[in-house]
Amino acid sequence: MSFLSAPDPSWPSLAQAEADRWRGASLSGLVAIHHIGSTAVTGLPAKPVIDLLPVFDTPQQMDASRPALEALGYEWLGEFGLPGRRYVRLDDPQTGVRRVQAHCYVSGSTEIDRHLAFRDALLVNPTLRAGYSAIKAHCAARHPDGGADYGRCKSGWIDRVERKALEART
């Protein structure tokens, strides 16, 4: 699992500190910032990159946040392949290592529910966490460089869990 790190108990506090930086930037229309992805789930190995899901009131306010986010050091990549999303990432200025990536959406997006349902299912279900750890390890062994192949390898498992988690929420 070369690109995956052992679970790090500091990940939630790092996510909180970054969310606080966003809130300190007084971004108009920012209504919530969620910590998602494997770093949000205690006990999961993960790529050591904090995933945030900022939620904005309107698309215009989300797009208007660009200058403030760039001032915080983020690279703005727009939708980056996913309609409705605004993707921004923050790399360490000295090392170039990715530290944070944020997937911004407008309130009411089904993508928000999908991400939160998956995270919440993993948080409350130790068997599910163990299963995800096993899938991640398997896929990392098959695709040691990570990237899109690693993501595709996990996607069937994730899709099934997301569907069940979303059904359980309704």
N, C-alpha and C positions, 0 to 999 in steps of 0.2 A: 504494500500500500504506500508506495513511494510519495505520491502527492497528497495523500490523506494524512492528517495529523491525529494523534490520540486526542480524546476529549480534553478540552481545556476549560477549567472552571472560571477563567477570566473572560470568556467570550460574552456572557450576558452583560457584564459591566462595561466591556468595550463597546458593545452595541448601545448601551444606555448613554455612554459618554458621547458617542457619535450622534445619537438622536438629540441629545442636549445641544450639540453644536448646530444642528438644523434648526431647532427651536430658537436658539439664540440669534439666528440669522433673520428672524422675523419674516418668514416666508408667508406672504398673503395667501390665505385659503388652505394652509396646511392644517388638517384636522386630526391626524393621527400618524404615528410612525410605529410600525410593528417590526419586531425582530423575527425573521423567518429563516428557513433553511436549517441545515444540520447543526450549525453553531448555536441555534436557539433551543436545542433539545439536549438536556443533560445526558451525558453518557455516550453520545454518538461520535464516532470518528468523523472528521470533516476536512475539506480543504479549509485552511485557516483564513477564510475570507468571510467577514461579517456581511450577511444579507439583510437589508432593510426593505420594508415595504411602506413608503410614505403615501399617505392618502390626501388628496386635494379636493376642494369643493368643486372646482370647474377645470376644464382643460386649459382655459386661458390663464388661470392662476398657476396651474402646473407649469405651463410654458414660460410664464413670466418669472418663475423662480430660477431660470437658467443663469442670469448674471450673478445672483447671490451664491448659487451652488458652485459656479466656476470660481468665485472669490474664495470659497472654502477649499479649493483645490481639486474639485471634481472635474472629470471630463464628461461633457454632455454628448450622448450618442443618439439622442432622439428615440424613436420607436425601436430601433435596432432589431428589426424583424418581427416584432409583436405589436400589431395595431392596438392603439390605445395606451400603450405603456410609454414611459419615458425612462430610459436607462442611463444611469450615471455611475461612474466608478472612480474610486480614489486609490491611487497608488502611493506608496511611500516615496517621498521626493528623493531620498538618498539612495535607496536600493532598487526602486522601480517595482517592488513587490506589491501586488494588489492587496489592499487592506479591507476595503469596503466596496460593495456594489449595492445600488439601490434601484428597485423596480417601482417606479412611481405610477400610481393609477388615480383615477377620479372616483370619488365615493360612489358606490353602487355597482362598480365593475365586478363581474363574476370572478375575475382573476383574484380579487382580494379574498373572497370566500374560499376559493380553491386552495390558495396558499395557507390560509389560517386553518382550514379544516384539516389539512394534511399535518401541519405542525401540531395542532392540538391533539389529534389522534395519537401521534407519536409520544407526546408528553404524558398522556394518561395510560398508555398501554405498553408495559414492559416487553411483552411478547412481540408486539409490533416493532418496537425499537430493536430488539434482538434480530428480528427478521431483516429489518432495513440495514443493520450493521453487516449482516451476512451478505446481503445483495451488494452492498457497497464494496466489501472486501473481494467478492467474486469478480465484480466488474473492474475494480482497480487492478486485480491480477491479470485479467484478460486485456486491459487497456492501460498499461503502466504510464502512458503519457497523458492520460486523462482526456480532456477535450470532449468533442462531440460524440466520439465513439463510446466513451465512458457514460455520457448522458443517455445515449440511446440504449445502452445495455440495461440501465436502471429503469427506463421509462415505462415499460409494461407493468412492472411491480408498482411503481408510484401511481400510475393511472388507476390501477385496481383499488389501491388503498384510498386514493382521493375520492373516487366514486362512492365507495362505501362510507367514507367520512362525511361527504356531502349529504348522502341519503340519511345518515344518522342525525344530521343537524336539522332536517326538515320535519 
